[in-house]
């Protein structure tokens, strides 16, 4: 029995070198001869300048340590149109923590900067993502910084709140510490066609709200109580990550959304700054800034992969047009087949 060969999962980009080619192009443009001066004469002038610069650098080399990296900063981009990929995040966290414990990054403190953009999503998914962020933030010798340039709301803020430091752009949206559940119930529509949907459960609180069954006040109360428990757990998790919110959680934890500047005044973020500003700060401070990318195999470029979420807005419009036609023109059999393709259990449609 042969073992599967290990595969490479990640590639690295040193952001300190990102603009080397552009810097060279700028240098060539700056050193091109002005009108009226020959290339030979201009090259002699440039050569003299370069010799002077070289001598100056040589004289100050003992006092100049700018060519040495102080520490390592890892940049992880979790921005995505389809939400945070928490399974990928888990693998990255495991890899970084394991390498850190082996002192691969040296004895200095390691900083992990997470670029985050998310309006939220399912409780289970983003709760797991928050656990991974918490795991990384609590690792001795590692400090985490989340940068929010546009939005980190609801589940997105759940993850962001577990970082050691949280930065936001002035007009980024953060917050929305609340819970929502949305489901379409077709019971009355089915009754109009003479159908009698039957939903059997064992247990008073088992699936109180379904797509086809009747919904009573008791059912609604059960589900509202569930949402309230999740909301309480959400608020507690945020306070655990950001203890400074313990006295104001009733103000900020009611589902409201705040701009970056508002959030700063409420201690929901630590500073107003864009991600590019912060990364440039780290580079100029002499840190080695490495951006981690997922290794993509084959010739598929990330820019050429179609994302189903890109079609979501147009899909919603088509559905909005389709529903009235179904009620007006469909026979019972057609309509019933349409209904039965919908969700039967709504256990994963509770969202942060």
C-alpha positions as CSV (number, residue, x, y, z in Angstrom):
1,X,0.0,0.0,0.0
2,X,1.6,3.3,-1.2
3,X,1.2,6.6,0.6
4,X,-0.2,9.5,-1.2
5,X,2.5,12.0,-2.1
6,X,2.4,15.3,-0.3
7,X,1.1,18.2,-2.3
8,X,1.9,21.9,-2.2
9,X,-1.1,24.0,-1.1
10,X,0.3,27.6,-0.9
11,X,2.6,30.0,-2.7
12,X,4.1,33.2,-1.3
13,X,4.5,36.7,-2.6
14,X,6.9,39.1,-0.9
15,X,5.1,42.4,-1.0
16,X,8.3,44.3,-0.3
17,X,9.2,43.4,-3.9
18,X,5.8,43.9,-5.5
19,X,6.7,47.2,-7.3
20,X,10.4,46.4,-8.2
21,X,9.7,46.3,-11.9
22,X,7.6,49.5,-11.7
23,X,10.4,51.2,-9.7
24,X,12.9,50.2,-12.4
25,X,10.6,51.6,-15.1
26,X,10.3,54.8,-13.1
27,X,14.1,55.0,-12.7
28,X,14.6,54.6,-16.4
29,X,12.1,57.4,-17.1
30,X,13.8,59.7,-14.6
31,X,17.3,58.9,-16.0
32,X,16.4,59.4,-19.7
33,X,18.2,62.4,-21.2
34,X,16.4,65.7,-21.5
35,X,15.8,67.3,-24.9
36,X,19.0,68.8,-26.3
37,X,21.4,66.6,-24.3
38,X,23.0,63.6,-26.0
39,X,22.8,60.2,-24.5
40,X,26.6,60.0,-24.1
41,X,26.8,63.2,-22.1
42,X,23.7,62.4,-20.0
43,X,25.1,58.9,-19.2
44,X,28.3,60.6,-17.9
45,X,26.2,62.9,-15.6
46,X,24.2,59.9,-14.3
47,X,27.3,57.9,-13.8
48,X,28.8,60.6,-11.6
49,X,25.6,60.8,-9.6
50,X,25.4,57.1,-9.1
51,X,29.0,57.0,-7.9
52,X,28.3,59.7,-5.3
53,X,25.2,57.8,-4.1
54,X,27.2,54.6,-3.9
55,X,29.9,56.3,-1.8
56,X,27.3,57.9,0.5
57,X,25.7,54.5,1.1
58,X,29.1,52.9,1.7
59,X,29.9,55.5,4.4
60,X,26.6,54.9,6.2
61,X,26.4,51.2,5.9
62,X,27.5,50.6,9.5
63,X,24.6,52.7,10.8
64,X,22.0,51.7,8.3
65,X,20.1,48.4,9.0
66,X,17.2,49.2,6.6
67,X,18.2,46.2,4.4
68,X,17.5,43.8,7.2
69,X,14.0,42.6,8.0
70,X,12.9,43.2,11.6
71,X,10.2,40.5,11.7
72,X,7.7,38.6,9.5
73,X,4.2,39.7,8.6
74,X,1.9,37.2,6.8
75,X,-1.0,38.6,4.8
76,X,-4.0,36.4,4.3
77,X,-6.8,37.6,1.9
78,X,-10.2,36.3,2.9
79,X,-12.1,38.7,0.5
80,X,-14.6,36.8,-1.6
81,X,-17.8,37.4,-3.4
82,X,-19.2,34.1,-2.1
83,X,-18.3,34.6,1.5
84,X,-15.4,33.6,3.7
85,X,-14.0,30.1,2.8
86,X,-13.7,28.9,6.4
87,X,-12.4,25.4,5.4
88,X,-9.5,27.1,3.6
89,X,-9.0,29.4,6.5
90,X,-8.8,26.4,8.9
91,X,-6.0,24.9,6.8
92,X,-4.1,28.2,6.6
93,X,-4.3,28.6,10.4
94,X,-3.1,25.1,11.0
95,X,-0.1,25.6,8.7
96,X,0.9,29.0,10.1
97,X,0.6,27.8,13.7
98,X,2.6,24.6,13.0
99,X,5.4,26.5,11.3
100,X,5.4,29.1,14.0
101,X,5.9,26.5,16.7
102,X,8.8,25.2,14.8
103,X,10.4,28.7,14.8
104,X,10.4,28.8,11.0
105,X,9.7,32.5,11.0
106,X,12.4,33.2,13.6
107,X,12.2,34.1,17.3
108,X,10.5,37.4,16.7
109,X,6.8,38.0,17.1
110,X,4.8,36.9,14.0
111,X,2.0,39.1,12.8
112,X,-0.8,37.8,10.6
113,X,-2.8,40.4,8.8
114,X,-6.2,39.2,7.5
115,X,-7.9,41.2,4.7
116,X,-11.6,40.6,5.4
117,X,-14.7,41.5,3.4
118,X,-18.0,39.8,4.3
119,X,-21.6,40.8,4.9
120,X,-22.2,37.6,6.9
121,X,-23.7,34.2,6.4
122,X,-24.8,31.1,8.2
123,X,-24.3,30.8,12.0
124,X,-22.4,27.5,11.8
125,X,-20.1,28.6,9.0
126,X,-19.1,31.9,10.5
127,X,-19.0,30.6,14.0
128,X,-16.4,28.1,12.8
129,X,-14.5,30.9,11.1
130,X,-14.5,32.9,14.4
131,X,-13.1,29.8,16.2
132,X,-10.2,29.7,13.7
133,X,-9.5,33.4,14.2
134,X,-9.7,33.0,18.0
135,X,-7.3,30.0,17.7
136,X,-4.8,32.1,15.8
137,X,-5.1,35.2,18.1
138,X,-4.5,33.1,21.2
139,X,-1.3,31.4,19.9
140,X,1.7,32.7,21.9
141,X,4.0,34.7,19.8
142,X,1.4,35.5,17.1
143,X,-0.6,38.7,16.9
144,X,-3.5,39.1,14.5
145,X,-4.7,42.2,12.7
146,X,-7.9,42.4,10.6
147,X,-8.3,45.1,8.0
148,X,-11.8,45.9,6.8
149,X,-11.8,48.1,3.7
150,X,-15.5,47.8,2.8
151,X,-17.7,45.6,5.0
152,X,-17.5,43.2,7.9
153,X,-21.0,42.8,9.2
154,X,-22.9,40.2,11.1
155,X,-20.9,36.9,10.7
156,X,-18.0,39.0,9.1
157,X,-17.8,41.0,12.3
158,X,-18.0,37.8,14.4
159,X,-14.7,36.8,12.8
160,X,-13.2,40.3,12.9
161,X,-14.0,40.7,16.6
162,X,-11.7,37.8,17.5
163,X,-8.5,39.5,16.2
164,X,-6.0,41.2,18.5
165,X,-6.3,44.4,16.4
166,X,-9.1,45.6,14.1
167,X,-8.7,48.3,11.5
168,X,-11.4,49.8,9.3
169,X,-11.5,52.3,6.4
170,X,-13.5,55.5,7.2
171,X,-16.6,54.4,5.3
172,X,-16.4,50.7,5.8
173,X,-19.5,49.0,7.3
174,X,-19.1,47.0,10.5
175,X,-21.4,45.6,13.1
176,X,-24.9,44.2,12.4
177,X,-24.6,42.1,15.6
178,X,-27.9,40.3,15.1
179,X,-29.5,37.2,13.8
180,X,-32.0,36.7,11.0
181,X,-34.0,33.8,9.7
182,X,-36.0,33.9,6.5
183,X,-38.2,31.1,5.0
184,X,-41.0,31.0,2.5
185,X,-44.0,29.0,3.7
186,X,-46.2,27.6,0.9
187,X,-48.9,26.1,3.2
188,X,-51.8,28.4,2.2
189,X,-50.8,28.3,-1.5
190,X,-51.0,24.5,-1.4
191,X,-54.4,24.6,0.3
192,X,-55.6,26.8,-2.6
193,X,-54.9,23.9,-4.9
194,X,-56.6,21.4,-2.6
195,X,-53.5,19.9,-1.1
196,X,-53.2,19.0,2.5
197,X,-49.5,19.1,3.5
198,X,-48.6,16.7,6.3
199,X,-45.5,17.3,8.4
200,X,-44.8,14.7,11.1
201,X,-42.3,15.3,13.9
202,X,-41.2,13.7,17.1
203,X,-40.4,16.3,19.8
204,X,-42.2,19.5,20.6
205,X,-39.4,21.7,19.3
206,X,-38.5,19.6,16.2
207,X,-38.5,21.8,13.0
208,X,-41.3,24.1,14.1
209,X,-41.2,26.0,10.8
210,X,-41.1,24.2,7.5
211,X,-41.7,25.1,4.0
212,X,-45.1,23.4,3.6
213,X,-46.5,22.8,7.1
214,X,-48.9,25.1,9.1
215,X,-47.2,27.6,11.4
216,X,-48.8,28.3,14.7
217,X,-48.0,30.9,17.3
218,X,-46.3,28.3,19.4
219,X,-44.0,27.4,16.5
220,X,-43.1,31.0,16.0
221,X,-42.3,31.4,19.7
222,X,-40.1,28.4,19.7
223,X,-38.1,29.7,16.7
224,X,-37.9,33.2,18.1
225,X,-36.5,31.7,21.4
226,X,-33.9,29.9,19.3
227,X,-32.9,33.1,17.5
228,X,-32.7,34.9,20.9
229,X,-30.3,32.2,22.2
230,X,-28.1,32.5,19.2
231,X,-28.1,36.3,19.4
232,X,-27.0,36.1,23.1
233,X,-24.2,33.7,22.1
234,X,-23.2,36.1,19.3
235,X,-23.0,39.1,21.6
236,X,-21.0,37.1,24.3
237,X,-18.5,36.0,21.6
238,X,-18.0,39.6,20.5
239,X,-17.4,40.8,24.0
240,X,-15.0,37.9,24.6
241,X,-13.0,39.0,21.6
242,X,-13.3,42.8,22.5
243,X,-13.8,43.2,26.2
244,X,-14.0,47.0,25.7
245,X,-17.6,46.4,24.4
246,X,-18.8,44.8,27.7
247,X,-20.5,48.0,28.9
248,X,-21.9,49.1,25.5
249,X,-23.0,45.7,24.0
250,X,-26.6,46.7,24.4
251,X,-26.0,49.7,22.2
252,X,-23.8,48.1,19.5
253,X,-25.3,44.6,19.7
254,X,-28.8,45.3,18.5
255,X,-28.2,44.7,14.8
256,X,-27.2,48.3,13.9
257,X,-24.6,48.9,11.2
258,X,-21.9,51.5,11.8
259,X,-19.4,53.3,9.5
260,X,-15.7,53.0,10.4
261,X,-15.6,56.4,12.1
262,X,-18.7,55.6,14.1
263,X,-17.3,52.2,15.0
264,X,-14.1,53.8,16.3
265,X,-16.0,56.1,18.7
266,X,-17.9,53.0,20.0
267,X,-14.7,50.9,20.4
268,X,-15.8,48.5,17.8
269,X,-12.5,49.0,15.9
270,X,-9.1,50.1,17.0
271,X,-8.1,52.5,14.3
272,X,-9.2,54.1,11.0
273,X,-6.9,52.9,8.2
274,X,-7.1,51.1,4.9
275,X,-5.3,47.8,4.4
276,X,-2.8,49.3,1.8
277,X,-1.9,52.0,4.3
278,X,-1.2,49.5,7.0
279,X,0.8,47.1,4.8
280,X,2.9,50.0,3.6
281,X,3.5,51.0,7.2
282,X,4.8,47.5,7.9
283,X,7.1,47.5,4.9
284,X,8.6,50.9,5.7
285,X,9.1,49.8,9.3
286,X,11.5,47.1,7.9
287,X,9.2,44.0,8.2
288,X,9.3,41.1,5.8
289,X,5.7,41.2,4.4
290,X,4.7,37.9,2.8
291,X,1.3,37.4,1.2
292,X,0.0,33.8,1.2
293,X,-1.9,32.6,-1.9
294,X,-3.7,29.4,-2.6
295,X,-1.8,27.3,-5.2
296,X,-4.0,27.0,-8.2
297,X,-3.2,24.0,-10.4
298,X,-3.4,23.9,-14.2
299,X,-4.0,26.9,-16.4
300,X,-7.0,28.2,-14.7
301,X,-6.6,31.8,-13.6
302,X,-8.7,33.1,-10.7
303,X,-9.9,35.8,-13.1
304,X,-11.2,33.3,-15.6
305,X,-13.2,31.2,-13.1
306,X,-16.9,32.0,-13.2
307,X,-18.5,32.4,-9.8
308,X,-22.2,31.5,-9.5
309,X,-22.6,34.3,-7.1
310,X,-21.9,36.8,-9.9
311,X,-25.3,35.9,-11.3
312,X,-27.2,36.2,-8.1
313,X,-28.8,39.6,-8.7
314,X,-30.1,38.7,-12.1
315,X,-31.3,35.3,-10.8
316,X,-33.3,37.0,-8.1
317,X,-35.0,39.2,-10.7
318,X,-36.0,36.2,-12.8
319,X,-37.4,34.4,-9.7
320,X,-39.4,37.5,-8.8
321,X,-41.0,37.4,-12.3
322,X,-41.5,33.7,-12.2
323,X,-43.4,33.3,-8.9
324,X,-46.6,35.2,-9.9
325,X,-46.7,33.1,-13.2
326,X,-46.5,29.9,-11.2
327,X,-49.5,30.9,-9.1
328,X,-51.5,32.1,-12.1
329,X,-50.8,29.5,-14.8
330,X,-49.4,26.3,-13.2
331,X,-51.6,23.2,-12.7
332,X,-51.6,21.6,-9.3
333,X,-49.2,18.9,-10.4
334,X,-46.7,21.3,-11.9
335,X,-46.9,23.6,-8.9
336,X,-46.6,20.7,-6.4
337,X,-43.4,19.4,-8.2
338,X,-42.0,22.9,-8.0
339,X,-42.8,23.1,-4.3
340,X,-41.2,19.7,-3.5
341,X,-37.9,20.9,-4.9
342,X,-37.7,23.6,-2.3
343,X,-36.2,23.1,1.2
344,X,-37.8,20.6,3.5
345,X,-35.7,21.3,6.6
346,X,-34.6,24.8,7.4
347,X,-31.8,24.1,9.8
348,X,-29.1,26.0,8.0
349,X,-30.9,29.2,7.0
350,X,-30.3,31.1,10.2
351,X,-27.9,33.8,9.4
352,X,-25.5,36.1,11.3
